[in-house]
Every structure is written in C-alpha cells, then in structure tokens.
Amino acid sequence: MAAGPRVAFAARAASAVVELDWLLDLLVTSARYAEPALDELDQSLLPGIAQLRTSVRSRYAALWDDGLRGCPELLLTAHDAGCLDDDDLARFVIALTTAPAGGVPRHALLNAPPAERRAIRRRLLLLHGDVRLRRRYRDLITEVWHAAEPRWMRFGRAAAATATVAWARRLRRFDGVDDLEAATPPRHPLSRADTVFGDLLARRRRFRIVPVYFCMSGGQLCDLDSFVLVTVPASAGEPIRRTRDALFVADRARILAEPTRVRVLMHLLAKPSGVMALTRALGLAQATVSEHVRVLVRAGIVQRGPAGYSASGPRAGRLVEDIRASLARWS
C-alpha cells in the first residue's frame, strides 16, 4: 500500500499576536466558554482583564455588523502582514497604521463554517480598504494588549518557550494528524472535531503548534492556507481550573448518562443508519431517536454522511479519555 501524503509538524512560541487573539476572543465572543475562561484568567495570570469585557465588547461590535462570534480576522490580518511570529506587537501596530500594499489574499478559511466565510472575507476587505476602521481596530487591540503586555514580557514569553520545547519533543514521535488529536488537552477543538475540521485536517499537510501563555484550557485552530495554526495551553496545572474541570467532566459524562442514548450510540458504532432505521431497530419513537442523535452529533461522536448517521469509535473513546484526563489532573 502506498504511503499517504507526508504531514509536517512544527512548534513555535512567543507570538504576541496569538496571545492577543486569545484574549480578544474571550473579551468579545458570546460563546459559553468565554466568561468562565476570562474569570479564570482574572483570578490568576491576568488580574483586571475581566474589567475590560463590557467596554471592549461594545466597541468591537461597533466595528462590524455581521453577527460573527469572536475575532476570526485577527490572525489572518497579522499573517498577511508578516507579523505572526513577533514576540511584541510593534510591527503589527505599524501595519495597521499604514495603508497596505497589494490586494487581500483569498483565504480558504477551512476552519470556519461555510456560512461564515463570506463575513470573514468582508472583515478582511474592510480592514484592507477602510483606513479609519483600521485605526479604530488598532486602537482597540492596543488597549487590550496594554493590559496584558507587562505579564507577557515578564512571565509569558519564558513559559511559552518552555512549553514549546516540550511540544517539539512530542512532535518528533508523531506520524499523522491522529497523533496530534490524541495529544491535545481536554476541551480543545481537536478533541471534538466536526465535519468542518475533518475537511481541514484532510486537506492540510503542515501544522504549527503554538503554546499560549494566557490560554489556560482548550485552544484554537486557524487555517492560514500554507499551514494550520494549532494553539494549546502553555501551562497544564493552574489550581483555579478545579471548578471548570468539574463542570466539564459533568457535561461530558452527561452525554453517556442516558441508557437509551448509549443504545443509539452502540447501534451506530456497529453500522451507519438513518433515523427511521434506528427507530425500527430499537423500537423507539422517532422524536426520541432524533433527540439522542442530535446530542451525539453536537458532542462530535456521531456524523451524518451519505449512508446516514455513523459513530466514531475513536471520538467516543476520546470523550471518555477527556473525562479521565480532567480527573487525573487532580490526582
């Protein structure tokens, strides 16, 4: 059997823009993870950051009218400006102050749902062509970074560098993307990859892992065309995580706490099926089956394909492993 395309991994650290991207996302997004993650930071690595949430979120929303969550344009804009690997924000601020040369690259945006890609490209176009908007954007992100920079310069760069060395050692043993998925921490998007990420992982061959000092759990994926940026926490042992770990374990365990749902999962692990076939095979009401399938799809264990719904054994195993790993952190 011929070998598949070679997958390349690299670990990089000390990116001020990546740190800023994580912080800005927590401040502006409406996602459920944002507020507890911000409170976690406020009580540990970055006291006072939560005070910026209301002001920054309001000003950021005034820049856009597209309903997108988070700041998907930030890493792309910094990458296009050649500033992604800088350990401070100086060159990126200058890039946002001056008029850009050339056109806007047409990014594939494989990490974003197709319905959101047009809005992301619109943001990039506006940042490219509207000087006043660029300067408002510059002033906003500079304010956020001003709150974080002292801690980053004093502690963050060294912590990220140490984590990068450890990741570089691990990456030498990786043969493919499955190894990367298995190595990511609980709550990382790769641990619950859906069909969007499945397309991304299948089409990209280069992956850059960046440990993030201000990221205390979870992480991100960003398609930058020439490589996929994968951010991970730089630290794995902050005691403030205890409450969030408890909530996470309870949430993941709840998925398998319903016996009927486990029956649906076991059937789909054996063979793909549609809802009607599941209804007949299990002797359940269609509405009951549909609800259980919906929960399993949302958890990333079940996917919909040409043959109906199917379950992934590795994904189901990862759910259990996430629970085990979160509890083991405290042993």
N, C-alpha and C positions, 0 to 999 in steps of 0.2 A: 504493500500500500504506500502511495506517495505521501511524503510529509506535507502537512499544511503550511500555509504562509507563516514565516517566522514572526513572532511577536517580540518586540523590544521594550524593555522596562528601564527606567532611569529614576533616580531620586534626586530632587533638588530642594534647597532650602533658602531661607532668607529672602522671601518675596514680600515686600511691603504691600503691594497691590493685592496679593492673595489674602493677606491678613485683613486689609481694609474691606475687601469684598465680603468676607465672612461677617465682619462687624456690621457693615451697611445692610446686608441681607437680614440680619437679626433685628435691626432697627426699623426696617421699612416693611417687611413682609407681614402678611396676615396669617401665615401658616401656624399650626398649633405648636410646633416645636420652638418658635421664636421667643415667646415671652419667658418660658421657664429657662431656656438656654441663656437669655440675656440676664435674668436674675442670678443664674449660676455664676456668670462672669462678674456681675456686680458685687457678689459676695466673696469673690476670690481674687482672680487675676487682674480685674479692671474695675475697681471701686468707682462708682459715679457714672458708669456708662449708661445705666438704665434711665438716668435723668434726661438723656438726650432723645429718648424714643418719641415722645409726643411731638416735639418741635421738628426733628429730622423727618419723621414720617409725613407730617403735614407739608413741609417744604418739598420733599421728594415727590409726593403725589401731585403737587402743583406743576412739576416739570412735565408730567406725562398725563395722558387721558386714555390709556389703553387697557386698564384693568389687569395688567400683568403683575404677578407677585414677585417680590424680590428685585434684584438688580442684575438681570442677565446680560446687560450691555457692558458692564464694567470690565470684566476680564477680557472680553473681546476688544474693547477700545484700547486697553493697555497693551494687549498683544500686538495689535495693529501698529501701535506707536513704538514698539520695540522696548517697552519698559517693564515687561512682566517679571524679569529676573532681578530687578533692582531691589536693594535692601532698604532704600528710603524712597520717598515719594517725589523728590525734587524734579526729576526729568519728566515724570508724568504730569505734574502740575504745569510745567512749561509747555508740554504738548497740548494741554487743554487750553492754554492761554493764547497760543499762536494758531493761525489758520493752517489746517492740514494740507499737505500736498497730495495730488492724485485723487483717485476715486475711492469709494468704500468697497473693500473686498466682499465678495458674495460668499458668506459663510454658510456651510451646510446645516449647522445647528442640530446635529443628530441627537443631542441630549435633551432637546426641547420637544414637547408635543407638537405635532404638525400644525395644530390650530393656533399656536403661539408664535410660530416662526415669522410670520408677516409683521407682527407687532414688534418683535425684537429687531428685525431689519429696519423698521421705521425709526426706532430709537437711534440706531447707529447712523442712519441718514440724517436725522435731526442734529445729532451731536457733531456730525461732519460739516453740515452746512449752515447751522444757526449759531453765530458767534456769541450772541447774548445768552443763549441757552447753555452753551459750553462753559461760559464763565460762571453762570449760576450753579451749574453742576460742579465745576471746580471748587467754588467757594464752599459748597455743602460738604463734599468729600474731604476737603482740607480741614473743616471744622471737626469732623468725626475723627480724622487721623490725628489731629492736635491732641485729642483726649487720650489716644492710645499710644502715641509715639514714644513718650518717655519710658513706659513699661516695655515696649517693644525693643527699644535700643538698649535698655539696661538688662532685661532678662530674656526677652523673646527670641532674639536672633541666636543666642547661645543655645537655648532649649531646642529650637528648631534644627540647628546644626547637629546637635547630639542625636536627635530623633532621625535625622536624615542618614547618618552613619549606620544606625541600626537597620533602617529600611534597606539601605544599599546592600547590606549583608544578606538580608532575607531575599532580595530580588535575584540574587545570583542562583538561587535554587528554583526559581520559577520557570516553568515550561510553557505556560499559556495563561489566558485570562481566568480560567477556573482557579488557578493558584492565587491570583490577585483577589478574586471574590472571596475565597476562603480566608484570606489573611486580613480582610478589612474588619474593623471593630463593629460591635453591635450598633444598630441604628444607622449604619452607613447605607447610602442608596444602593450600593452594590450588593448588599445583603438581602435586598428586596427588589432586585432588578425586574422591571416590567418589560413589555414589548418594545418600548422606546429605547431603553437601554440595551435590550437584546440586539436591536439593529445597530446601535452604536458600537457595541463590543464585537459584533461580527464583521464590521466594515473597517475598523481602525486597527492598525498594527503597532502603533507606538503609544506608550503610556508613560506619563511623567507623574511620579508620586511626590507630593509636597506636604510635609508635616506643617501644621498650622498651630502656632502657639495659642491663639485666642479661641481655637476650636477645642472644646472640652469633650465633645462626643459627636458622633455622626460624621459628617463630611459632605463633599460635593463631587460632581463630575461636570466637566465642561469640555465640549468638543471644540478644539481650536484648529481643526482641519488637518494640520500636519501631525498633531498628537492629541491625545485625550489627557486633560489635566485632572488628576485624582487627588483631592485634598483629604488628609486624615488628621486626627488629633496628634499633637506633638507630645502630649502627656497622657498617661493612662490611669492615674491614681489620685485624683482630687477627691477628698472626702465629701465635698459638697454634692457629689453625684449620687449620694445614697438615696435621696428622695426620688430623683429622676429614674434611677435604676429600678427602684421598687415599682414605680408607675409603668415603666417599660416592660418589666417581667410580667406584671399583672395583665397588661394589654396583650402581649404576645401569647400568654397562657390562655387567655380568654378565647382565642381562636380555636383551640383544641379542647375547650372545656365542655362543648356541646356534643354528646354522643352521636346525634343524628348527623351533625356536620362531619364528624370523623368518618362515619359510614359513607357519606358522599365523597370525601377525600380518598378513602380506600378504593372505592369503585373507580374513580378517575385515575388513580395510580395504576390500576390494572389495565384500563383501556380508555381511550377518548370516548366521550358520549355527549349527546345533546341533552337539553333539559327534559324533553319528552321521554327519551330513552332512560334517563335516570329516574324519572317519575315512575315508569313502568317497572324497572328493575328493583327499585327499593320500596315500592308500594307507598309512596308519599304523595302529598298534594303538590301540584306544580308550583304554587306560590311558596311553599316551604322549601322545595329544592332550589328555586330561583334565589331565594334569600341566602341560603347557605353557600351557593355558588358565588354570589356577589361578595360575601365576606371573604371567601378564599381567594377570589381574584384580587380584591383590594389588598390582601396580605401578600400578594406576589407568588402564591403557591400554585395557583391554577391560571392557565392561559387559555384564551379562545383561539382556535385555529380552524382550518378547512374541515377537519373531521369532528368538530365540536369542541367541547372543553376537555382539557387534559391537565394532569397534575405532574409536577416535577418532584421526583424523589429528593434530589439534592436541595431544592428550595425548602421542602418540608423538613429535611434534616437541618438546614441552616436555621430555621425558626427555632427548633429545639436547642441547637447549639448557641443561639443568641441568648436564650434563657439561661442555659448552663454557664456561659461565659460571664454574663452580667452578675450572677450569683457568686461565681468563683472569684470575682474581683474582690469580694469582701471576706474571703476565707483566709 
